[in-house]
Amino acid sequence: MRHSLLTDQKLQGMERSALVRHFAGTAGPDLQLTAAITHALDSVEESGLQTHPLDVAEILRGLNVDRQTLIATLLIPAVFARRLTRDQMTQQFGEVVTRLTENVSELVRRRFEAPTGRPEQAERLRRMLLAMVDDVRAVLIKLAFRLQNLRRAAKRDEPDAALLAQETLDVLAPLANRLGIGSLKWEMEDLSLRILEPEAYRAIANGLDANRRAREAYVDTFTRDLQKALETEGVQARVYGRPKHIYSIWRKMQKKQLVLEELTDLRATRVIVDDLSACYTVLGIVHNHWPHLPREFDDYIANPKDNGYQSLHTAVIGPEGKVVEVQIRTRTMHDFAELGVAAHWRYKEGGREDKALNRAIASLRQLLESGEDDQNLLEEFQSEVLHQRVFVLTPRGEVLDLPAGATPLDFAYGVHTEVGHHCRGAKVDGRIVPLTYRLRSGQRVEILTTREGGPSRDWLNPGLGYLQTTRGRNKVRSWFRQQNQEEHLANGRSLLDRECQRLGVSQLDQEDLATRLGYRRPADMLIALGAGDLTTAQVAQKLQVDAAIPIPALRPRRRPVRDGKPAGGGDIHIRGVGGLLTSLANCCNPVPGDPIIGFITRGKGVSVHRRDCVNILRLPEEKHPRLIPVSWGEEAPTQSVDMIVEAQDRPGLLRDISNVFANANVNLLAVQTQTHPVDRSVHMELTAEVESLSQLSGLFDRIQALPNVYSVRRRSTVDRARR
């Protein structure tokens, strides 16, 4: 094990050209690698990094990583020192290296200390590390930085060394194991033990050293005998003694309450063969020459570990009755066991990713995505994938696991129900954000609360985007259910009246609406609406349904029907008649989903009106026979609708309203706005193409939620008359 700093010895005195040759190997001149080394040497003092990137790059070079990984590692100090902008990086090194460097910078900046004695928090931290990056090589570089930090801390007895070591054992060493990078895992664990338990470390090291010669002599003799037996059977193999790592010895001593002399697996050998069949041939030879211990046999080839590790493990009773552990594997299995993902990652410009890497990452994600014990991880994999979760930190450093798209309000309810009820704002990484902000993995969230008040009904409106989790919505609904029933009834009536007024629905059969929504009485419907169990969006969806033919909520956009042109394509159905000319009346401008009726005109076919149109309601008795039943077809066209917004003037008001339409993918046809010169009140008339009343209701909700907006409604016939 190396505890010295490479830049103090091997690399520091090299010329830059020699460093390039050292890292590039036989690849020849590499201008990008030369530039990266120059940035590393010129920026390291200003970067504030305690670990020299050349040391980290040397560790990674030993793992046989690709050049992009080395370049990204060397660029870290230049990014920290702000000597290199993103555009400069992209221009010099390409987009892939730039993204990888950004990922690494984010991981290196952060500390991921798991609360002591909280294994589920350590597991969430490991999952968060993977979720924060889109390139697993960033995690590999993070592990190399940590290993070099441990080397420095163990050598120099730094004050925060214990915290560093504990975090390594809790979070990073298990992550290295799950990535299959055994060479990093063992050294990180041994260094952490040396820092945390110096006396135990020295006792084991001294104990191993005391009988090291006798043990090594025994293993050498056993190895020669095994090599000879294999050659006799015509098996080509490499056989050598395998050292036991101090941390694994200490763990076994703690687990089994044994002293060093009582351990039976301090003598170990490893056999490396060329192909899979030879593994089992060697196993048979070993068992034929020495008695084996059946309880100590494990076939990780037929049943690989979840991190992809494969090998045969057996233990035999050797000469003098001493137990010897034997591991048997192919060269490929050995490379993966020692180097893990690093052994398989070979990005080539214009080439394909290694299939072995994809299998390793798939295995890793299966392992990380379950909250169960390691033995049950793969059984739980069907639930969700890693990128469908976000992992965010509380101010105390604990990790919360939320669905992708979760907001600070979801986070608040994830912390505690009362925190959610009293939430009034949030800070993400120290910056104030709206409650509809979409959280990203690795961010630290602080909730701002108030002692008074409770949830807002707007939080239950899916169109406004406050809550994405079922837990959060259920907690808000439960809060409203606990309030006074009379208050719910009054609030529900107010919400329904407001919705009907906004959508321009003047005649409403509450009995029919309650039945279609699944309630026995209108009062039950209003109480549910007031309590938050029923949303105005659900009401709007039912309001758009004609008694005869339901209208799909979503359908392709089509050209609007214009006056004097046949509707065609089944846009409007005229009961018992086909092929008639139809047009939409300008007086009420019906929208798909509105209850409608037809009026037979002289020479212009059928004029289609809303059933509550003033002109229809005031139609003379003698013209009633010219009314004809009509209904929207299965694919109603997109139609224009006029609406009115009342607001207080402010900079960006029109831009924000336009953004609502753009984000909803709704075409805004016309905008006319008037601002009162004295009180700065704004009267705005807009025309937009909408597909249904449900979509219109969602637009109204989003506009109503904008700052300084007093009201938004559909323009009525009365508004047109006043105009």
N, C-alpha and C positions, 0 to 999 in steps of 0.2 A: 504494500500500500504506500502511495506517495503522499507525504504531508507537506512537502516543500513547494514554494511558489515558482513556477517555471520561468516567469519573467525575471526573477532574481538570479536565475542561473543560465538557462539554455537560450531563451529567446531574446532577452533584453539587449544583448550586445550585437545581435545580428543586423546586418544591413537590410534595407527594405527589399532589395532584390533577392537576398538569401531567404527572407521570410516568405516571399512569394513562392520561391522554389520549394520551400519546406511544406507549405500548405497545399500547393498545387500538385505536388508529387511529380509524376512523369507526364502530366497533362501539357506541359509546355507553358509558354508565356500566357498570362491572363491579365488583361488590362483592367477588368472590373475588380479582380481580387487585389491587384496592386493599388487601385484607388481606395478600396475598402480598408486595406492595411494603413494607408496614408492617413485616412480619416481617423482610424483608431488611435494611431500614435500621436496625432496632432490634437485630439480632442479629449483624451482620457483625463487629463488634469482638470479641465474645466467642467467635466461631466458630473462630478460628484460621486462617481462610482468607486467603491472601495475595491472592487474586483477588476483586474485588468482583462479586457476582452481577448487578449492573446492567450491567456491561460485557459479561458473558456473554449476558445477555438481549438486549442490543443487537445482538450478533453474530447471534443466532438470529432476531431480528426481521428482520434483513436477508435471512435465508433464507426468510422468509415462512412460519414455522412456525405451528402452531395455539396457542391460548391455554393449553391444558393443559401444553404444553411450556414456555411462558414461566413459568407459575405454579410448576411443579415446580422450575425453575431458581432462582427467587427464594426458594423455601422451604429450599434447602440450608443456608444459614447458621443458620436457626432449628433445624434438625435437629442440626447439629454443635454448637450451643450448648446443646442439650437444653432449649430453650424450648418445644418443640412435641412432644407425644407422638403416637403413632400414632392413638390414639382421637380426639385433638383434630383431627388432620389429616383423618381420615376424616369427622368431623362437619362440618368447615368446607369441605372441598374435594372430598370424594367418594373412593371406593375407587380409581378409576383413577389420579387424581393421587397418591394416597398410595403406591400400588405403584410408580409411575414415580419418585417422589421417593426411595423406598427403593433402587430400582435405581441411580439416579444417585449416591446417597450412597455405595453400595458401590464404584462405579467411581472416584469422585473420591478416596476414601480411599486407594486402592491405587496403587502404582507398578508398572508392567509393563515392567521393563527386561529386554531380551533379551540373552543372553550375546553378546559381541562375536564377529563372524564365524560366527554360528550361524543361518543363514537359516531352518532348519527350526524352531528355537525361536521366532523372530519370527513365523512362520506359525502355530504353535500358540498363541502369545499372542493373535494376532488372532482365532483361532477361539474361544479362551477368553472373550474380551470379549463375543462374540455369545452364547455359551452361558450366560453368567452372568445374562443379563437376559431377561425375557419381553416386553419392549417395546423395539424398536430405537431409539426416540426417546431412550432413556437413553444409548446410544452417541453419538448426535448431540450431546447436551448435554456428554458427556465430551470430545468433540472441540472443542467451543466453549470449554470451560474450558481445554483445553490450548493453543489458539490464543492466548487472552488471557494465559496464563502465559508463552508465548514472547514476546509483545509486551512484557510487563513485564521479562522477563529480558534481552532484547536492548537495552532502553532503559537499564536500571540496572546491567548487567554483574554479575549475581548469581553467587555462587561455584558453585552446582550447575547453572548454565545449560548447560554442555556435556553433562552426563548427560541433562538434559531434552531437549535438541535431538537427541541420538543416539537416544534412545528414540522420539522423534517420527518420525524418518526410518525406523527399523526397524519400528515397530509401527503408529503411529497415522496417519501420512500415507498409507501403502498401504491402510489400512482406509477412510480417507476416499475414496480413489480407488475402492475396490470398492463403496462405498455410492453412488458417482457424485457426490460433493459436491466438484466441482472448485474452487469458490471457497475452500473451507477448505484443500484439499490444497495448492494453489499457494502460499498465504500461509504455511502451516506449513513447507513445504519451503524457501522463501526465507529465512524467519526462522532456521530451523535452520542453513542454510548460513552466514548472517551471523554466527551464534554460533560455529560450529565452524571455519569457514575465513574469518575476517574479511578477510585480505589478498586472497584470490581473489574474494570477494564485492565488495570495493571496486574491484578491477581490472576486473571485468566491468561493474559499475555505471558506473565512470568511462568505460570504453571505449564502452558504449552511449550515455552522455551526450555523448561527444566528437563522434560523428557522428549524434547523434539528430536534429538538425534536417534534415540532408540525407536521412536515411533516412525520416523522417516526411513530408518533402516528396515523396519518390519514391512512398511508399505512398499519399499523398493524391492524387497525379496518377493512379496506377494505379486507385485506387478510383473517381475521377470517370469515367475512361474505361470501367470496367466497369459503373458505374451507367448511363451513357449507352447502352452497348450493350444492356443489359437493357431499358431504356425503349423503345429502338427496336424490340425484339422483342415489346413489350407485356407484359413480365414485371414485376410489382410485387415489389420486394425492398428490404431494408435492407442496405446495403453499408458496412462500416467497417473500419479498420485494427485488427489484433489484436496487442497487445503480447506479446512473448516473455518468459517468466519467467526470472529469473536462474538458479534452480536447474536448470531444464531445459537452459539454455545451458551451464552448467558441466558437467552430466552428458554432454552431447554432445561437449564439448571433451575430457573425460577419455576417453570411449569411443573417439573417432576420432583422438585425439592431434592436435587442430587448435588453432590460435590463433583468437581472436575474429574477426579479419578474414577468415578462411578459411571461415566458416560461410555456408551458402547460403540458410538459411531464416529469417534475421532479419527479412525483409520478409514480412509475412503479412496476409491480409485474410480477412474472414468475410462470408458472404452468408446472410441470414435471409429465408426465403420463407414463404408461407402454407400450402402443401400439399405432399404428397410428390411428385407428378408434376412440380411446378415445380423440384424439386431437380435432376432429370436434365435438364430443359430448360436450366437455368442451366449445368450441366456442359457440355452441347453448345455453348452460346454461348461459354463460356470457352475451350474447346479449338479452336473455329473462329477465334477472334481471336488466340490466342497459341499457339506450339508448346508441347506439354506433355511432361513427363518420365514415360514409362510406368512406370518403377520406383517412382515416388513416388505412384502412384495407389492409393487404398484405398477400397473401398466398404463402410463400416460400417453402411449402411442395410440392404443385403441380408444382410450378415453382421455383426450387432451384436457389440460386445465383450461379455464375460461379465458386466460390471457394468451392461449395458443401454444403454451409450453408442451413439448413432447419428449418423452424419454422413458426407458425402463429402469426401475429402481428395485434392487434386491439387496439382501444382506445375508452373508454366509459366515460360517464358523471356520476361520482359517487356522493355520498352525498355532500351536500352543493354546488352542481354545479361544482365541481372540476374534471378536466380531469385526468383519470388514464390510463396508457398504460399497456396492458396485452400481454405477450408473452406465447405461448403454444407450447410445443415440447415434444418428447419422450426422454427417458434417453440417447439413442444412439445419437440422434440429439444434445442433450446438450453436451455430451462428445466431439463430433466432433467440435461444435461451440467453446468450450473452449480450447481444446487441439489440434484440427486439425489433421495434419498428425501424430503428436506424439502419438495421441490416438490409431492409427491404425497400427503403425509400430511395427511389432513383428518378427524380424529375429530369426529363430530357426535353429541351425545347422542341415542341412539335411532336413529342412522343406520347406514349400511353403510360398511365400509372401501373405499377407492379400489382398483379393480382394478389400476391401474398400480403402486400400492404393493406389492400382493401379488406381481406379476410381478417387481418389483425385489428383494424379499426372497427370493423363490424363486431368482432368479439369484444373489444373494449367497450363499445357503446352498450352492448347487451349487458355487460357487467356493471356499468355505471348507472343504467336507467332504472334499476329496481331498488326498492327500499328493503328488500329481504336479505337474509344471510347469503353468503357466497354460494352455498350449495343450491339455493333456489333461484338464483339470479336469472338463468336462462328461461325458466318456466314462466317468469313474469314479464318477459320481454315484449309480448304482444301488445302491452298497454299503450306505450308511446315512445317516440324517438327523442334523442337528446335535444335536437334543435327546436322541439316543441315546448321546451321549458326555459324559464329564465331563473337564474340564481342570484339573488340580491342580498346585500348585507344590511343588518340593523346597525344603529350607531355603536352598539356594543360588540360588533363583529360577528354576530350569529347570522347564519344563512337561512333565508326563506326560499322555498322552491315553489314557483308559481307558473301557470300556463303562459306560453308566449303571447304577447300582447297585453299582459297584465299592467294595471295602472297603479299609481301611488295609493289610490283608494282601496284597490284589491289588497295591496300590501298592508294597509292599516287594518283591514278586517282579518288578514292572516296573522297579525301580531296579537290582536285581542278585539273582541266585539265592541267594547266600549271605546277603544281607540278609533275604530271605524266610525262609530256613531258621532263622536265629537271631532272628527277630522274636519279641518277647515283649510288646510294647505299642506304643502310638502316641499322638502328640499332634497335634491338629488345631487350627490357629490358637492354639497354646500351651496347649490344654486336653486333658487325658487323656480318651481315648475308648476304648470296647471295640473289639476287632478286627473285630466284625461291623457297625460303624458304616458307614452309607451316605454316601460322599463326595459333595460338591457342587462345581460348578465354581468356581474362584477360591480355594479353600481351600489353606492351606499345611500340608503334612503332614511330620511328623518321626517316624521309626521308632526305637523303643527296642529294642536288641538285647542279647543275652547271648553270651558266648564259648562256652559249653557247650550241649549239647543239640541237638535238631533239630526237625523238624515234628511236629505231633500228628496222629494219625489222625482226630481229630474234624474237622480242617480239610477232610477229603475228604467229610464227611457233608453233603450238600446241604441237609438239613433244619435244620442249625445256622447256615448262612449265612456261613461264614468266607470262602469263595472264590467269586467270580463269573466269573473269567476262566479260559479254557482253559489259558493259559500257566501260571498259578499252580497249577492242579490237576495239570497234567502234571509240573511241577517237583517237587511233593510226591510223586507216584507214583514218579517216577524215583528220588527219595531212598530211598524204602522198598524199591524193587527192588534197590538196591545193598547192602542189609543182608543178613545171613546167612540162607541158605535155611531152616536148621533153626529159626531164630528166627521166620521168617515162618510156618512150619508150626505152631509152638506158638502163636503169636499168633492165627493164623487159627482154630485149633481152639478157643481160648479165646473168641474173638469169636462163633463159631457157637454154642458152648454157652451163652454169655451171652444171645444173641438168642433161642435156643429156650426158655431158662428164662424170660426176660422175657415171651415171647408165650404161654407155657404149652404148647409143643409137646413132648410127652414121647417120641413115637416118630417117628424121622426116618430115611428111607432116603437116606443120603448119596450112594449111587451114582446114584439117580434124580435127586436134586437137582443133582449135578454135571453130569449129562447135560443137564438142562433149562437150566442156566446156560452150557452150551457148553464144558465141560471133559471131557477123556477120563477122568480119574481124580479121586476125591475129594481126593487129596493136592494135585493141581494147583489145585483150587478153594480149598483151605485156604491154600495159599501165596499165591494171588492175593488172598485176603481179608486175610491178614496183611500183604502188601506194599502194600495200599491200592488195587490195581487193581480190586478188587471191593468194593462197599460193603455194609454190613448192610441198607441200604434195598433194594438189589437182591435180596438173599437173602430178605428179608421178602416182597417182591413175588412171588417164586417159591413161597414157603411157603404163600401164600394160594390157590394154584391147585390145584383138585381134579384128579385124574387124568383125569376124563371131560370136564368143562366148565370153560373158563377164565372167570375173573371179571374184568370191566373194572375198571381201577384207580379210575375216577371214574364216578359215576352219581348221578342225582337222589336226594335224600332221600325216603324213603317211611315211612309209619307202620309201626312194628315189629309183627311178628306176636305176638299174645297167645294165652295158653292158651285152648283151647276154641273158637277161631275159625278158620275156614278160611283157609289162607294166601292162596289166590286169586292171580290175576294171574301165575301161574307163579313165585311166590317160591321154592317148594321143589318139585322134581320127584320123584315116586315112580315108579320104573321099572315100566312096564307097567300102572299103575293111575292113574286120574284121579278127582278130586272127593272125595278122602278128607280128613277133618278132621286138621289137623296142629297141633302145639304144640312150642315149644322147651323142652327139659328144664331145670329150674332147677338141677339138680345140677352141670352142666358149662357151662351158658349158652353155647352155640356162637355164634360170630361169623361173618358171611359171609366165606367163604374158608377156614374150618376144614374139614378132612376130616370128614364126618358120616355117620351111619347112622341108620336109623329102627327103632323098636321098636313093634310093634302092641300097644296097650294094650286093656284090656277096657272098652269104652264111651266111650273118650276119643280114638279115632282113633290116629294115629301120633305117637309122641313122638320128637322129633329130638334125638340126642345127638352129641357129638364122638366120633370113633372111639377116642380114647385115654381116654374117660371111665372113671373107676374102676368105676362101676356096670355099664358094658358089659363091661369086662374081667373082672369078677367074676360075670358073669351065669351062672347054672346051665346045665349042658349041655342039660337038657330044654327050656329057653326059647329056645335058639338058633334054632329054626325060625321064631320070631316076629320075628327081625331081617329088615329089608328094605332093599335099596339105595335111597338117596335122594341128591340133589345139589341144590346151590343153582341157582336159575334165573338167567337172563341179567341180571335187575335185582333183586339181593338187597336186602332191606330194611336200613335202618339199625337196628342192634341195640345194646342196652346191654351193657357189659362192665365187670367189676369189676377194680380194680387196687389195688396196695399200694405206698405210698411210704414209705421209711425215710429220716429226715433228722435234722439237728441244728437245734434251734429257733433262730430269728432273727426280728427284725422284718421283716414284709413277705413271709414265706415263702409263706403261703397266697395272698396277692395275686399273687405271681409265678407260682405254679402255675396259678391261675385264668386269668391272662393268656395262658399257653401254650394253653389250650383255646380261649379267645376268639380269639386270633390265628389258630388253625387252623380256626376256624369249626366247632368241635365242641361239642355240647351237653353240659354237665356236669349230671348229674341229681342226684347226692347226694355229700356230703362228710362224713366222720366222722373226727375227728382226736383223738389222745390224746398228751399231752406228759408225759413222766416227770418227776416233781417234783424228782428228785435230779440226774440227769445231763442233763436237758433234751433227751433224745432224743425224736423225734416218730415216731409210727406213724399213718399216714394211709391211710384206705380211701376210694376214690373210685369212682363209677359214672358212665360217660359213654356216649353214643351214638356208635358208630363205624361206618364203612362197610366196612372191610377190615383185614386184618392189616398191610398196608403202611402205612395211615394210623396204626394203633396203634403200629407201630414208630417212626414219625416223632415221635409224641407222647412216647414213652419217651425218645427221643434228646434232645428239647428239655428235658424235665423233668430228665433226668440231668445236663444241662449247667448247671443252676441251682446257685448257691452253696449249700453245706451239705446237698445231696441226696446220700445214700449209694447208694441203689438204688431202682429202680422195676421192678415186674413185674406180670404178670397174676395175679389171685388164683386159686389152684388149689383142687381138691376137698379136699386136705389142710388148707388154710387154713380152709376152711369147717367141717371136722370139728373142728379145734382150737377154733374159735370156739364 
